[in-house]
Structure formats: C-alpha cells, structure tokens
C-alpha cells in the first residue's frame, strides 16, 4: 500500500509504527477523562484505521479497495477472527488503559503475548510448512523477548509483593 516504503527494513517500519501508536494510550486517557468511554474511543480509532487502509489502497497503484476483500471466504474468516479475538482483546484493553495507574502498564502486560507469538510462528512453520512460511528461531532473539517479560515482572513486583492482584488490581 505504501509503495515508497516497501524496500525499507522491517525494523525501521516497526519503529515508525511504534511512534505512531504511542499516542493511542495517552489520547484514550485524555478523552476518557472528558467522558468518552475506552470502548467508544477504540471503536472510533479502529474505524479511523480502517478508513486509512481504504485511502491507502485507493492511492496505491498496486492494490484497490476491491482487492482488500478478495478472495471473499478468507476475508470472511479473518473478519470473524477479528470480531472474536480482536474484539475481546481490544475491549478489555480499552477498559484497562484508563483504569491503570499509568497508561503504559496495560501495554506492557499485553506484550506478554510476544514470546508466545514468537514460538507459535516458529512451531507452525515446522508443523505445517505447506501453510506457513519458514520462520527462524534464535535463542538470542527469544532471550531478548524473555528479558522484556522479566522487565514486566519488575514493573509489577511492588504490587505482587505488597498486595494480592485480586485485592488490588492494577
């Protein structure tokens, strides 16, 4: 869709994505304080993201809007997955961000899915190579992900140490 960036390294694209996603949490808290629920904010955000995809597709010479839904059956399956998995995850995330003592903490906890996704990507590429592209596994990369998870434990340690998470949720 953004042809000018197609040849950029994935790390650069990821860092740009981080920069553009970072305002999400603080904007959600800002609007929540002014009476907009987290769910309403996230719904509007997702509609905006969808409109951006449509706009980028229409501006692209390699894809059009009708290509976004071809073939239809896989599109429908992905749409249902978005409703089930994305819907549940995003509603709970939208509720947790304004309730947290710091808007970054829910994202830190949410990032625990990273080690699981890293392993799952590798395992699915080995178990079903006809359905998934080859993925590399690196102990160094996995170790870095685990260090991030350890960082999460350190962020949460004070609450775990002094209170039960059930009695004093974040």
C-alpha positions in Angstrom: 0.0 0.0 0.0 2.7 2.5 0.9 4.9 1.6 -2.1 7.6 4.2 -1.2 8.4 2.3 2.0 8.3 -1.3 0.5 12.0 -1.7 0.5 12.6 -0.3 4.0 13.9 -2.7 6.6 11.2 -4.3 8.8 12.9 -2.8 12.0 12.5 0.7 10.6 8.9 0.1 9.7 8.3 -1.3 13.2 9.9 1.7 14.9 7.8 4.1 12.8 4.7 2.1 13.8 5.7 2.4 17.5 5.9 6.1 17.0 2.5 6.4 15.5 0.8 4.0 18.0 2.4 5.6 21.1 -0.2 8.4 21.3 -3.0 5.9 21.5 -2.9 5.3 25.2 -2.5 8.9 26.3 -5.2 10.0 23.9 -7.5 7.3 25.3 -6.9 8.5 28.8 -7.4 12.2 27.8 -10.7 11.5 26.1 -11.8 9.1 28.9 -11.3 11.9 31.4 -13.7 14.0 29.2 -16.5 11.4 29.3 -15.6 9.2 26.3 -15.5 5.5 27.2 -12.5 3.5 26.3 -14.7 1.3 24.1 -16.0 4.3 22.2 -12.5 5.7 21.8 -11.1 2.4 20.5 -14.1 1.9 18.2 -13.5 5.4 16.6 -9.8 4.7 16.4 -10.4 1.4 14.6 -12.8 3.0 12.2 -10.2 5.6 11.5 -7.6 2.9 10.9 -10.0 1.1 8.5 -10.6 4.4 6.6 -6.8 4.9 6.3 -6.4 1.4 4.9 -9.1 2.2 2.3 -7.5 5.5 1.5 -4.0 3.9 1.1 -5.5 1.2 -1.1 -7.1 3.7 -3.4 -4.0 5.8 -3.6 -1.9 2.7 -4.4 -1.3 1.6 -7.9 -0.8 -2.0 -6.9 -4.0 -2.6 -4.9 -7.6 -1.3 -4.9 -10.3 -1.4 -2.3 -12.0 -4.4 -4.0 -8.7 -6.3 -3.7 -9.0 -6.0 0.1 -11.9 -8.5 0.2 -10.6 -11.0 -2.4 -11.0 -13.9 -2.0 -14.2 -13.5 -0.1 -14.2 -16.6 2.1 -10.7 -16.0 3.7 -11.8 -12.3 4.2 -14.9 -13.5 6.0 -12.9 -15.9 8.2 -10.4 -13.1 9.1 -13.4 -10.8 9.8 -14.9 -13.3 12.2 -11.4 -13.8 13.8 -11.2 -10.0 14.2 -14.6 -10.0 15.9 -13.8 -12.8 18.3 -10.1 -12.3 19.1 -9.6 -8.7 18.3 -12.9 -7.6 19.7 -12.4 -9.2 23.0 -8.8 -8.2 23.3 -9.4 -4.6 22.3 -12.5 -4.1 24.5 -10.6 -5.3 27.6 -7.5 -3.2 26.6 -9.7 -0.2 26.1 -11.2 -0.7 29.6 -7.8 -1.3 31.3 -5.9 1.7 29.9 -7.8 4.5 31.6 -8.2 2.4 34.8 -4.4 1.7 35.2 -2.2 3.9 37.3 -0.1 4.6 34.2 -1.4 4.2 30.6 1.7 2.3 29.6 1.2 -0.6 32.1 -1.6 -2.4 30.2 0.5 -2.3 27.0 3.5 -3.8 29.0 1.3 -6.6 30.2 -0.3 -7.0 26.8 3.1 -7.5 25.3 3.4 -10.8 27.1 1.8 -12.3 24.0 5.1 -11.7 22.2 7.1 -14.7 23.4 4.0 -16.9 22.7 3.7 -15.5 19.2 7.4 -15.9 18.5 7.3 -19.6 19.5 4.0 -20.2 17.8 5.3 -18.7 14.5 8.3 -21.0 14.6 6.3 -24.1 15.6 3.6 -23.6 13.0 6.2 -23.2 10.3 7.7 -26.6 11.3 4.4 -28.4 11.9 2.6 -27.2 8.8 5.2 -25.9 6.3 2.7 -26.0 3.5 0.5 -23.4 5.3 3.1 -21.2 7.0 6.3 -19.7 5.6 9.7 -20.7 7.1 10.4 -18.9 10.4 13.7 -18.6 12.1 14.3 -19.3 15.8 17.1 -17.5 17.5 17.9 -18.1 21.2 19.3 -14.5 21.2 16.0 -13.1 19.9 14.0 -15.3 22.2 16.2 -14.3 25.2 15.6 -10.6 24.4 11.9 -11.3 24.4 12.2 -13.1 27.8 14.2 -10.2 29.2 11.3 -7.9 28.2 9.0 -10.3 30.1 11.3 -10.1 33.1 11.0 -6.3 32.9 7.3 -6.7 33.2 7.7 -8.7 36.3 9.9 -6.0 37.7 7.3 -3.4 36.9 4.6 -5.5 38.6 6.8 -6.6 41.5 5.8 -3.9 44.0 2.1 -4.8 43.6 2.7 -8.5 43.8 4.9 -8.1 46.8 2.7 -5.8 48.8 -0.8 -6.8 47.7 -2.7 -9.6 46.0 -3.6 -8.7 42.4 -7.1 -9.8 43.2 -7.4 -7.4 46.1 -5.5 -4.5 44.5 -5.8 -4.8 40.7 -3.8 -2.6 38.5 
